[in-house]
Amino acid sequence: MRRLEAIPETNESLRRIDGVIADASTTRLEGILLEARLAKGEIEMGTADSSAGRAYLEALQQDAVKEGFELIVRKRLPLARGRNRSSHRVGN
């Protein structure tokens, strides 16, 4: 598999996603914020330094559970699939 750092569009994509993250954070659109962060983490997982992407997604997982977005964690976040989710129930 070709790592995304070799593709020039990766940095531009990350820059644009960072803009979405900033806007969603400012306007407090939590669902959009979490989806944009998920996209960023997925892109970073495809780069040469996938450990940064993994750390980013782990932080996102914690934030999503804390904010009551467990459904995103269960359905979309790859890191959450192998973990015991019963201890993370928040009422969704």
N, C-alpha and C positions, 0 to 999 in steps of 0.2 A: 504494500500500500504506500502510495506517495504521500509524504508528510506535507501539510498545508503551508508550512513556511516557505516551501519552494514556489508557491503560487503567489504572485504579486498582489492579487486581490485580497488576500487574507488580512493584511494590515488595514486596508480600507474598510473591509467588512467589520473588523473589530472596532475601528474608529466610529463607524456609523452606529453600531450596537451600543457603544458607550454613550453616544448622544441620546439614543432611545432610553437607556438606563437613567441618564441624568434627568431627562424630561419626565419620565414616569415617576421618578423619586420626588421631583419638585411638585408634581401635581397629585402625588399620593395615590397613583393608580397601581396598587400592589400586584394585581394579577398580571398586568402588562410588564411591570418591573421584574417579576419572577420569571416570566416567559423569556424576556430579553436576556436576563442573566443566564438562564438555561441555555439559550442559543450561544451565548459567549463561551460558556464552559464547554459546550460540545465542540465548538471550533477550536478552542485551546487544547482539547484532548487530542486533536488531530495534528498538533504541531510537534516539532522535535522535542520540546519540553512538555510532555504530556502530564508530568507531575504537577505542573502549575495548574493545568486544567482540572486535574483530580482534586487538588486543594480548593480550587474555586467552587467546584460542584459540591464538595463536602460542606463548605460554608453556606452555600445556597440551600442545601438540604436542611441544615439546622435552622436557617432563617425561615424557610417555608413552613416547617413544622411549628415554629414559634408563632408565626403569623396566622396559623390556622389554615394553611394551604396544603394539608396532607395529601389531598387527591393528586396534586401536581407531583408530589414526592413519589407516591405509589405508582402512578401511571407513566410519568415522563422521565424521572431522574434515575439513570442507570445505576448509580451507587446505592440507591435505596432498595433495589430489588432483592439483594441477597441478605438484607438485614432483617432482624426481628422488628416488625412494625408495631406489634401490640403495645410496646412500651412508649410509642410515640403518638398514641391516639389523642386527638384534640377536639373531637366532636364532629368531624365531617362524615 
